[in-house]
């Protein structure tokens, strides 16, 4: 078993606390994870909010997150990226990553310009956290290319969906890590990653049987809603 598997808390310790909340982030730090993944949207007033979905909870008329302002999102107890960065900075002396999933809905006319989104994220991380302790991930690979265009040394983690053809296409980004959907992993895709020299951090993996299968295959990281359970499975102390 790989005792040094990278343990990533998905939206914080979301099995124990509300996902993408300051409480879930705090709990993940307390548990001693290696990184914390959170979701980032740019609002119309320029605030960066930590929230997963593209639309607010069901209503008569769907409301796109990027059409909202910060005051509207406060009713959903959604923290800002700055608040998360400052919290982690105050709690952690370890070399913990923040792994920011930059959300972008292509085809929506109200989506912010990609360049504006990337610039805003970089500015906030530079002011409130550390760029060298940050990874940027997205299903929108154009976003990731913009990060590299700004500074080539930025670490980006392409997210892959359920299409196995993406495995060959993702190499154009020259990634160190990729984050595939766990259901696409098998002997074939794991062998491909080893040959290609890329590290695998599949999402979202929550059961001991899946943890065992993936560690037996030799994946380098796992994104989970249950970081406490995964740390215990690995024999790493978790409070």
Buried (B, 14 or more C-beta within 10 A) or exposed (E): EBEEBBBBBBBBBBBBBBBBBBBBBBBBBBBBBBBBBBBBBBBBEEBBBBBBEBBBEEEEEEBBBBBBEBEBBEEEEBBBBBBBBBBBBEBBEEEBBBBBBBBBBEEEEEBBEBEEBBBBBBEBBEEBBBEEBBBBBBBBBEBBBBBBEEEEEBBBBBBBEEEBEBBEEBBEBEBEBBBBBBEBBEEEBBEBBEEEEBBBBBBBBBEEEBBEBBBEBEBBBBBBBBBBBBBBBBEBEBE
